[in-house]
Amino acid sequence: MFVSYRWLEDYVDLKGMDPVVLAEKITRTGIEVEGIEYKGEGIKGVVIGHVLEREQHPNADKLNKCLVDIGADDPVQIICGAPNVEKGQKVAVATVGAVLPGNFKIKKAKLRGEESNGMICSLQELGVEGKLVPKEYAEGIFVFPNEAEAGSDALAALQLDDAILELGLTPNRADAMNMLGVAYEVAAILEAEVKLPKTDYTEGADKAADYISVKIEDQEANPLYTAKIIKNVKIAPSPLWMQTKLMNAGIRPHNNVVDITNFVLLEYGQPLHAFDYDRFGSKEVVIRKAAENETLLTLDDQERKLSADHLVITNGSKAQAVAGVMGGAESEVRGDTTTILLEAAYFNGQTVRKASKDLGLRSESSVRFEKGIDPARVRLAAERAVQLIHLYAGGEVLSGTVEENHLTIEANNIHVSVEKVNNVLGMTISKEEMISIYQRLGFAVGEAEDLLIVTVPSRRGDIKIEEDLIEEAARLYGYDNIPSTLPETEGTTGGLTSYQAKRRKVRRFLEGAGLSQATTYSLTNEKKAAAFAIEKSLHTKLSLPMSEERSILRHSLIPNLLESVSYNLARQTDSVALYEVGSVFLTKEEHTKPVEKERVAGAVTGLWHKNLWQGEKKPVDFYVVKGIVEGLLDKLNMLTSNEFVQSERKNMHPGRTANILVNGSLVGFIGQVHPTMEKELDLKETYVFELDLYALLTAETEPVVYTAIPRYPSVTRDIALVTDTAISSGQLESVIKEAGGKLLKEVSVFDVYEGEHMEKGKKSVAFSLQYLNPEQTLTEEEVTKAHEKVLKALEDTYQAVLRG
């Protein structure tokens, strides 16, 4: 909800309060102000000018030479390219020295040889969104009414000196989806009075009942329908103050009648609809359910196919509007309209929502009906609208209102005790203060013994029970005034479980390694749901997804992480390293609930290390990410029990992917994303990993044992083995470790060679072996004996021999 500060001042005395201060007060009482937009911020030097003369530029076909009175001693010449500029107009002029949005400064200039002392502005050039500009001015300059004074402040006339507060309303606060609702809220906060708009006007002699009748066939879906008739209407632009209020609220002005219905919608929160009476087609309004496959051409020029669930406004035979959603094009108000049939009704919110969802139409009206409108304002809003049509469209309002009413508005009386309020809140609010709070909110308060009897007005449909009243007392008294106390009880102090402590350790390690935490959606689409999954699963699809892109619970964290990497790369972040700890949802059998399992995953691309001064750059590769995973496993005391086994996985590079085993069980994988998928997602070379976090954190591990620093020297032997290319270095390393016995402390690969000096189908793998006896200095005989045992085991197992 966008709330104009200037408009709000029409109903509540804000005492010149800074909008920031007002926003803070509103937020502190429960409605969050998500932002403040200062219209016209940074703009200066823009005045209203009067075009005295306009002629064709002598050297340009599409330019005009204008003489403009800007309220100075002498008029100025301005060259203007707008196609609609004419003599006699009142226009917005940025004078020499003025500043427009984007810090665009206006200077004296010569255009095709003619001097230009300023700029005649369109609304877009003053910072108004193009979609909000009236259609007749969308391609040119804006023209003020004739009564505008030359030289006066154009920003003030356009209400661009306003501050717009954006309220983040929760679903229960539908009462604040209109200016009067916000006014009641602000008045309660500031302890002020609400000034309600006047609705008085003079009725004509003719009776509305002679022109129209109303019949409701579905009283549950439409318990109240009222109709007013206004004759001799002159369709024209609405007054400037109304247009600017609508634009500041995010609604495009159209004409005086349509703008008035939109204005009252924003003011009262009551949707209205104006029909062209002569085009409506009959003297009766019949509200009924649509026939199956009945069609209606709506105001957006789309033919809609209706169903029997949809409520329609008809002329007795043909649908003219979808109730509460949108009117029909056939009976819309046009430039030649002279008689208005004005609808004000109360429609069932669920019925409106059903039609809105089925037809894919979500309008300002449907949103308000869905969330709930004030039934007591239906007639008031109609009276306010006809008063404005009488004033600004010259309409003659026929006497009386034609209606069918089955709506019962019952007072909501809630009993609450002062003691109960204070006990729940842990506060001490006096009875007098409590009564004052409720009265400031516009609630009537009576007393009976120890109870307060609070009568809640119908505009506050969110207050139904005693606890709702307690909340109102708390937020108006001030959440900041609730004292902080510790519970009076005996118990144990809180702490992390072993699982939680290990999970925190995982996060800290990955962040320390240079990865940033990401949180992505748990929902994805059918194509991505099973991609990169560690284990197979059936899909778990939502019954009512908001979109197909977010309709299935994920099986892996990686697809959404890759979306985040792609998003960052598209915004010139060349090096990205992300990780996520989150849940995946796995289903083994049809029609069963999914099992939620926790995973940790990462995605890294770009440069892992760079030193610009020394010209060093290290791009991410398989071993960088493998090092991160090994470091994580080491942190969890699992480094000695893990194994990386080359594997092939869908969507992964066939030669740069490995399964990760811990104690022989699969816990995840690591590797490069397949180049085809990288291209599809517009990624550079990207490496990912995903681990079954639950399996890692719940696995039994050996306790950490610290050993003393060796006092005796170690012996290193390097060997180069010739073996079949099909045998991996990991397989050879396993044999070496097993055969080396207690004296072998460390094994590492330092070279792999396949080339012209090797036999076809063979390769050379070089290892460095470190022998150590922590109790004494190793002898040559001991080392030789252990080393020969290793070489024999290699030859017996894989026919690996020393390279000659």
LINPEMO-V584875 format. One record per pair of residues at least 4 apart in sequence whose ideal C-beta (glycine too) atoms are under 7 Angstrom apart, sorted by the first residue. I is the first residue (numbers start at 0). J is the second residue. Records with the same first field share a line. If there is no record, write none. Layout:
I->J  J
This chain:
0->166  168  175  176
1->163  165  248  249
2->7  163  164  166  181
3->7  161  163  244  247  248
4->8  18  161  162  164
5->158  161
6->178  244
7->11  13  178  181  182  185
8->13
10->178  179  182  193  194
11->182  185  186  189  191  193
12->191
13->21
16->20  21
17->21
18->22  35  162  164
19->23  35
20->24
21->25
22->26  32  35  164
23->27
24->28  188
25->30  32  185  188
26->30  31  32
27->477  478  479
28->188  474  475
29->474
30->166  168  172  175  184
31->167
32->164  165  166
33->165  167
34->165
35->162  164
36->163
37->162
38->159  161  163  247
39->126  154  159  160
41->98  100  102
42->98  99  100  125  126  154
43->97  98
44->93  94  96  97  98
45->91  92  93  97  120  125  153  154
46->69  70  92  94  150  151  152  153
47->89  91  143  147  148  149  150  151  153  156
48->67  68  69  90  92  149
49->67  68  89  149
50->65  67  84  85  86  87  88  90
51->66  67  68  74
52->65  66  86
53->63  65  84  85  86
54->64
55->63
56->62  63  64  78  111  113
58->111  112
59->111
61->80
62->78  80  110  111
63->79  84
64->76  78  113
65->77  79  84  119
66->74  76
67->74  75  77  92
68->74  149
69->75  92  94  149  150
70->149  150
75->116  117
76->114  115  116
77->92  115  116  117  118  119
78->110  113  115
79->84  119
81->119  121  139  140
82->138  139
83->139  140
84->88  119  140
88->142
89->142  143  145  147
90->119  140  142  143
91->120  125  141  153
92->117  119  120
93->97  99  105  117  118  120
94->105  117
95->105  106  107  116  117
96->105
97->105
98->102  103  104
99->103  105  124
100->126
105->117  118
107->116
108->115
109->113  114
110->115
119->140
120->124  125  140
121->136  139  140  141
122->127  132  136  141
123->127  129  132
125->157  159
127->131  132  246
129->137
130->251
131->246  249  251
132->136  137
133->242  251  252
136->140  141  142
143->147  156  239
144->239
147->151  156
151->156
152->156
153->157
154->159  160
155->160
156->239
157->243
158->243  244  247
161->247
163->247
166->175
168->172  175  176
170->370
171->461
172->461
173->370  371  460
174->180  458  459  460  461
175->180  181  184
176->180  268  367  370
177->265  266  267  268
178->182  265  266
179->183  266  267
180->184  268  458
181->185
182->186  193
183->187  193  441
184->188
185->189
186->191  192  193
187->439  440  475
190->439
196->266  383
198->379  382  383  386
199->386
200->385  386  389  396
202->396  397  398
203->395  396  397  398
205->209  397  398
206->397  398  399
207->211  227  228  397  398  399  400  401
208->399  401
210->228  282  397
211->226  228  282  283  284  340  401
212->282  283  401
213->224  226  284  401  402  403
214->283  285  403
215->221  224  286  403
216->285  286  287
217->221  286  287  288  310
218->222  405
219->347
220->310  346  347  350
221->286  310  322  344  346
222->345  405  406
223->344  345  377  402  404  405  406
224->286  344  402  403
225->343  344  377  378  381  400  402
226->284  340  341  342  401  402
227->341  381  385  396  400
228->276  338  340  397
229->338  339  341  385  388  394  395  396
230->338  394  395  397
231->337  393  394  395
232->256  336  337  338  339  388  392  393  394
233->392  393
234->254  255  256  332  334  336
235->254  255
236->254  255
237->241  242  252  254  255  258  259  391
238->391
239->243
240->244
241->245  258  262
242->246  252  258
243->247
244->248  262
245->250  252  258  261  262
246->252
248->265
250->261
252->258
253->257  258
254->258  332
255->259  391  392
256->260  273  332  339  388  392
257->261  273  332
258->262
259->263  384  387  388  391
260->264  271  272  273  384
261->265
262->266
263->267  269  271  380  383  384
264->269  270  271  363  364
267->376  379  380  383
268->367  372  373  376
269->343  372  376  377  380
270->323  364  367  368
271->341  342  343  380  381  384
272->320  326  342
273->332  339  341
274->279  319  330  340  342
275->279  330  331  332  333  336
276->338  339  340
277->338
278->329  330
279->314  319  330  340
280->314  317
281->314  315
283->314  315
284->312
285->313  315
286->310  312  322
287->311  313
288->307  309  310
289->293  305  306  307  309  311  318
290->307
291->306  307
292->304
293->305  318
294->302  303  304  305
295->303  305  318  321  327
296->300  302  327  328  329
297->301  303  325  327  328
298->325  326  328  331
300->328
303->358
305->309  311
306->357
308->353
309->321  354  357
310->322  346  350  354
311->318  320  321  322
312->319  320  322  342
313->317  318  319
314->319
318->327
319->327  329  330
320->325  326  327
321->325  354  358
322->346  351
323->346  351  364  365  368
324->351  354  355  358  360  362  364  365
325->360  362
326->331
332->336  339
339->388  394
341->381  384  385
343->377  378  380  381
344->377
345->372  374  377  406
346->350  351  368
347->351
348->352  368  369  370  371
349->353
350->354
351->355  365  368  369
352->356  369
353->357
354->358
355->360  361  365
360->365
361->365  366
363->367
364->368
365->369
366->370
367->372
368->372
371->460
373->457  458
374->406  408  457
375->408  457  458
376->380
377->381
378->382  400
379->383
380->384
381->385
382->386
383->387
384->388
385->389  396
386->390
387->391
388->392  394
389->394  396
408->457
410->454
411->454  455  463
412->452  454
413->453  455  464  465  468
414->450  452
415->419  420  450  451  453  465  468  469
416->449  450
417->421  430  433  451
418->422
419->423
420->424  428  433  469  472
421->426  427  428
423->469
424->469  473  481
425->481  482  484
426->480  481  482
428->432  433  472  476
429->433
430->434
431->435
432->436
433->437  451  472
434->438  444  451
435->439
436->440  471  472  475  476
437->442  444  453
438->442  444
439->475
440->471  475
441->456
442->453  454  455  456
443->454
444->451  453
445->452
446->451  452
447->452
453->468
455->459  462
461->467
462->467  468  471
463->467
465->469
466->470
467->471
468->472
469->473
470->474
471->475
472->476
473->478  481
474->478
476->480
495->499  500  503
496->500
497->501
498->502  696  697
499->503
500->504
501->505  635  696
502->506  580  696
503->507
504->508  634
505->509  580  599  631  692
506->510  516  580
507->511
508->512  630  631  634
509->514  578  601  631
510->514  516
512->627  630
513->576
514->576  577  578  601
515->576  577
516->578  579
517->560  563  577  578  579
518->579
519->559  560  563  579
520->549  559
521->552  553  582
522->549  550  551  552
523->527  528  549  551  553  558  559
524->528  547  548  550  551
525->538  551
527->558
528->538  551  553  554
529->554
530->555  558  650
531->555  557  558  650  689
532->536  554  555
533->667  668  689  691
534->585
536->554  585  586  587
537->586  587  589
538->551
539->551  552  584  586  593
540->550  551
541->550
544->549  550
545->549
546->550
552->584  593
553->558  559  583  584
554->583  585
555->583  689
556->560  579  581  583  598  600  689
557->561  600  602  687  689
558->562
559->563
560->564  577  579  600  602
561->565  602  672  680  682
562->566
563->567  577
564->568  575  577  602  604  682  685
565->569  680  681  682
566->570
567->572  575
568->572  575  681  682  683
569->681
573->605
574->605  606
575->604  605
576->603
577->601  602
578->599  600  601
579->600
580->599  692
581->598
582->595  596  597
583->596  598
584->593  595
585->593  594  596
586->591  593
596->691  693
597->692  693
598->689  690  691  692
599->690  692
600->687  688  689
601->627  687  688
602->685  687
603->619  624  686
604->619  682  683  684  685
605->619  683
606->616  617  618
607->617  618  619  623
608->617
609->615  616
610->615
619->623  624  686
621->625  655  670  671  686
622->626
623->627
624->628  669  686  688
625->629  643  669
626->630
627->631
628->632  659  669  688
629->633  638
630->634
631->635
632->637  638  641
633->638
635->695
636->700  701  703
637->641  661  695  700
640->661  662
641->659  660  661
642->660
643->657  659  729
644->657  658  660
645->657  727
646->656  657  658  668
647->653  656
648->656  668
650->672  673  676
651->656  670  671  672  673
652->656  670  671  673  674
655->670  671
656->668  670
657->668  669  670
658->665  668
659->666  667  668  669  690
660->664  665  666
661->666  698
666->690  691  694  695
667->688  689  690  691
668->688  689
669->688
670->686  687
671->684  685  686
672->676  677  682  685  687
673->677
674->678
675->679
676->680
677->682  684  685
690->695
691->695
692->696
693->697
694->698
709->713  771  773
711->772  773  775  776
712->776
713->744  769  770  771
714->770  777  782
715->767  768  769
716->768  786
717->765  767
718->765  766  768  801
719->763  765  801  802
720->731  763  764  793  799  800  801  802
721->761  763  799  800  802
722->726  731  761  762  764  797  799
723->760  761
724->753  760  761  762
726->730  731  797
728->732  748  751  764
729->733
730->797
731->735  764  793  797  799
732->736  746
733->737
734->738  792  793  796  797
735->739  746  766  768  789  793
736->743  746
738->788  789  792
739->743  768  785  789
740->785
742->770  771  772  781  785
743->768  770  785
744->769  770  771
745->769
746->766  768
747->766  767
748->764  766
749->765  767
750->765
751->762  764
752->757  762  763
753->757  762
757->761  762  763
763->802
770->777  782  785
772->777
777->781  782
779->783
780->784
781->785
782->786
783->787
784->788
785->789
786->790
787->791
788->792
789->793
790->794  801
791->795
792->796
793->797  799
794->798  799  800
